[in-house]
């Protein structure tokens, strides 16, 4: 079944420096009940680089317990050392997850051949489904479309989270789709036009807020009701821009805290909390 719809890269709440597993459990239940298409714990929005190994398993265990098979779960799992990523897959495979969202190797600036072989070896090492994640403004290296097409030949590489920030490249991938390959946007502000050009959906941090509206936009596009989808999109679009004025997920955590969904807006260094200036804008935009 094609991976599509609105997927939530869920935050990891902290309280007094520790993972707030109670708030996390409530969040998972809340968003499953909202009707999200799939859940992605421990991704970038989940502050995965700042999660200890024991915490990683604790969050993953709680995710599977609460979801209880109701929606698919892909785990954020990547890195810049291929062998280490493959070894750590054994931890992920202990749990009944559907797949992984795997970021392209960061910092060490691999060639396209290096990126290809990185994902190829991960693919050969697991039966889990793999969604590749292209986010060059964080990794320092783009995954070219030619590499995406090559990787799509691997049976368990089933899609891409496209946060490439290159409109021309994204359009080329949308206009020349790969059969049975899911193209989901990770650029929240591009969600509407991505769908209208045939995209499969989005992996959207913004969908923590006004979740039902993001789902409604997807459903209306599937029904070919673009005008009504656009009306809903215009109401949520300001959220997609404001949430990224400062480092994700700090603005998002501020809102979730103000809405009473988590106990604290804490992030972990080097990510800091939101500024007073942004908080005023968020307060004005979001009806608490």
N, C-alpha and C positions, 0 to 999 in steps of 0.2 A: 504494500500500500504506500502511495506517494506521501512523503512528509510535507504537510502544508498547513496553512492557517496561521494562528497567532501563538507563537511559542514564547514562554516567559523565561528569561535568564534571571532567575530569582536572586534577590539579595541574600547575604548572610548577616543576620542581625547580631550585634554584640552588646553586652551589658557588663560594665565594670571590667572590661578587658577580656571577657570570655565569650565564647559563642553562646548566644541566648537561644538555646534549643527549644525552650517553651514557646517563645515568640515565633521561631522558625516553623514549628509544627502548626501553629495557628495560621501562619501565612500560607503554607502549602494547602491546607484545607480550604482556606478562603479562596484561593485562586483556582483550585480544582472546581469548587462550587460555582465560580464565575464562568466556567465553561472554556477555559484556555485549551488549546489544541495539544500542547505538550509542555513539559517543564525541563529547564536546564539549570540544575544546581551547580555551584562551584565553577562558574565561568567568570569572565572578567568582572561583570556586575556583581558577582558573588565574592569579589576580592580574593580570588583563588591564590594569587601570589603571597597573600598574607595569612594563609590557612596552614596550621600545623598538620602533620600526617595523621595524628590521632583525631583531630577535629574533622579532617577530610572524611574519615570513615564514619564518624559520629553523624555528620550531616547526611552522608549518603544513606546510612542505615535508617535514619529518621525519615528521609524522603521516601524510600521504598515502603516503609511501614505505613505512612499516612496516605500516600497515593494508592497503594493496595491494588495496582493494576488498572486503575480507572482511566489513566491517560499515559502515553509514552513518556519515558524519561531518558534524556541524553545527558551525560555527565561532561562538564568541562574538563578536558584532559589533554594537555599538550606540553610542549617544552622545546628547548633548543639543543637537546642531546638525545638523539634518536634512540639509542640503546636504553637510556634511563626511562624514556617514555614507554617503551615496550615492556620493561620490567615492571613499571608501576601499573600497567594494564592488568596485571594479575590481581591487584587489589580491587580494581573496578569490576573485574569479571566475577568476583565473589558475590556480587549483588545482582538482583534480577532487573538490570537496566536494559534498555533497548539499543543504546549506542553511545557514542561520544561526539562531542563538538571539540575539534582539535585545531588549535591555533597554529598558524605557520611559524616555523622556528624564528625566534626573535634575537636581536642583538648581534649574532655572529654573521649576518648578511650572506646567507647561502645563495648560490647560483640557482637558476631554474632547475637544473639537473639535480642539485642538492635537495631542493624542495620536493621535487618529484620522487626521488628515492627515499626521502624521509617518510612521506606518506605511503609509498609503496610498501616499505618494510613494516609499517604499522598495520597496513591492510593485511599483509600476509601473516601477521602474528596473532590475529584475532578474528573471531566470527561476528563480533559486534558491528553494527552499522556505524559508519563514520561520516560525519559532516565536516568538511574542511572549512576553516575560518580564515578569510583574507581581511586583514586589518593593518595595512602597511604603515599608517601613521603611528601605530604602536610597535610594530615589529621591525620596521626599517626596511622591509623588502616586500614588494608586491608579488602576488601569484598571478602570472600572466595567463590570459585565457587559453593559450596553447597548452599550458601545463594543466589547467582545469580539465580540458577535453581529454588529455592523456589519462589523468587520474580517474576520470569518470568511467574508463574502461574496466577499472577494478570493481568486481561485483559488489563489494560491501561499502564502497565509497558512493554514497547515495545522494549527496547534495553539497551545497555551499552556503555559508553565511557570508554574504557579500557586503563588506564594510570598506570597500576599496577606495571610495571617495573619488573615483574617476568615472564621470558620467558616460564618456564614450565607451570605455571598457565594459561598464555595466550594461549599456544598451546593446552592445554587440553580443553579449552573452544571452540577453533576453530575446534578441531577434533571431538568434541561431540556437534554439534550445536543444538540450540533450535529452533524448528519450528516457523517461523514467528517472530523471535526475532532478532533484528539487533545488530550485534557485530561490532562496529566501534572503531578503534584505536585512542587514544589520544597521543600516542608516535609517534611523527612525523618521527623519524628515522626508525620506524618499518613499515611504510606505505606500502612499496612494498611487503615485505614478508607476511604481514597481508592479503593483497589482494590475493596473490597467494595461500594462505591456506584457502580461502573461506570467508574471512572477507567482511563485507558489505561496507566498506569505511573508512573514517577517519574524525575526527573533529580536524582540523590541523591549528594551528596558522601560520605555515610556508606558508600556501596557500594564505596568503596575498600577497606573492611574487611569481611571475611566476605561477599565478593561472591556466592559460591554460595548463601548463605542468602537474600539479597535476591532472587536469581533464582528460588530454590525457592518463596518466598512468592508471587511472581507466577504461576508455573506452577500451583501448587496452587489459587490463586483461580480461574484459568482452567478448572481441572478441577472447580470447585465444591466443593473440599475445604477448606472454610473452617476447620474445627476444627484440622486439621493445619497449615494456614497460620498460624493463631493461635499454636500452640505454637512454631513457628520464630520468629515475630515477637516473642514475649516474650523470646526469647534474644538478639535483636539490638537491641531497643528501647533498652536503656540506652546503647548506643553512640550512637544518634541524638541523645540529649540531652547527653551528656558532650562530644561533639565541638564543640558550639556554646556551651560555657560561656565560652570566650574566642574572639577573632576568628578566623573561618575564613579560611585553611586552616591556621593555626599548629598547632592540636592534631592535625590530620590528618597534617601533615608530621612531627611528633614521632613519631607511631606508625609511619609508613612508614620513617622513619630507624631506629628501634629494631628494626624487622623486617628491615632490610638491603635495602630496596627502593630507597632513594635514599642518596646519599653524605652529605647534610647536611639538617638541618631548617630551613635558612635561609628567611626571608621577606624582603621588601623594605619598608623604611620607606615610609609610617608604620605598617605592620603589624609588630608585634614578635613575638618567640617566646613560647612558653608559660611560665607561672610554675611554680616548683618545686611549689607546692601542687597545681596541676592535673596535673602530670607524675606525681605520686604516685597520683592517682586513675586516670589512664590506665594506669599500670603495673599497678595492682591489677585493672583491668577486663579488659585485653587480655592474652591468653596469648601471650607472645613465644616 
